[in-house]
Amino acid sequence: MTLVFGVFLLTLLVIVAVAIVRSTNLFAAVMLSGIFSLLMAVNFFLLDAADVALTEAAVGAGVATVLFLSALALTAEHEQVRPGGAALQWLPLVVAFATGGLLIYATFQNPVIGDPNAPVHQHVAPWYLENTPELIDIPNVVTAVLGSFRGFDTLGEVFVVFTAGIGVLSILGLRHTLVEMTSAEIDARQRSLRHHLIPRVVGRGMVPFILLFALYVQFHGEYSPGGGFQAGAIAAAAIILYSLLEGDDRGRALVPEWLLQIMVASGALLFGGVGVVCMLLGGSFLDYSVLAEVPSEGQHLGLLLIELGVGITVSGVLLTVFHAFARRASR
Amino acid sequence: MGVVELISFVLMTAGGFCVFVGGVGVLRMPDLYTRMHAASVTDTAGLFLVATGLMLHAGWSLPLFKLVAILVFLLVTSPTAAYALANAAMLSGHPPAGVRDETVPSAGRDGETP
């Protein structure tokens, strides 16, 4: 049954991917890529990777779609037909087919999914599964692996997100020059959903629940799928929803830009800082066991803090990127 | 199979049928508004039936309350999304097929004979 459903999903994925490539309407392409991400999330869930599925659904299908749309507001709705030789168009196709063929060829050597003798289940995974209850004492092994055993990798990921935020800011401008707004520009700013009563009332009602859910995902990550990355994306989605409904200026009044910049930096700093505190207390970098008398409680505290850092940075970066696009679009 | 499971099975099948009808409607209706109508109305009904069926299946447990939460969330948001989409389509100049109203914003009125 799972196999049938998996084949069905993968077929849909291929169809959607082809539709994205063939669509010349960029708006439709963005929507299709959101659907692609959602299908991918279901696919991950089918493979029992609930944490990854949650991330894909929150970031890929949710926030990324909105970011694409706000970027689309800066450009045209339709793809421009590029004048170019036929060879220029055939080359990407050949490259895509060659890469795809190689990847399919590589899968022939792969073990069957779920095969207990597969190398991936023989390497460090059994060790993590065996030692998580004793060393870290939390039910969600994924969080244990991400936050503690491989905390250094996650720190790197946070800094990737941090760097991306800095990159977008340096391209799109940190501070907008204060230009006197003409009435046309004010009109453009009013183009939010502020005058549409039904979406506004319903959407505003949703915002607190989305934020509550974000907090749940954030602080329940040790017991169920979730954690800082997902929670950060969900919290950012709530604020973005508010900005879409009430206008970008009110969204920025709610979470001002100076606060966002502090969030972007402080989350990454908190993560790194926990690592340094561990060193000062005599452990090694990001070894949370030294944070409390009982090693497993120290792990709990460390995980809580670093997940908080991840969440703060992720939501800060996503909101910064959204505002950077939205501000340029409304100018 | 108990009575509850039987009812749950019937409800979920009816829900699936509703969603299917919605899909057929999307393919066969003439313009955007009727298509959306087909999709959103049947989806809401289908969702209600499927979720109720799953609730009966779940019994008194935590999933029951999660299903209630999901149901309430979707019952509120899905008609809102349908409204917003129809509204946006209207504002960007797509009048319903066969309607010629002077209050409808331009587009589509040009080449028509009076």
Interface residues (C-beta under 8 A of the other chain):
Chain A: L193 H196 I198 P199 V202 G203 G205 M206 F209
Chain B: F73 V76 T77 T80 Y83 A84 N87
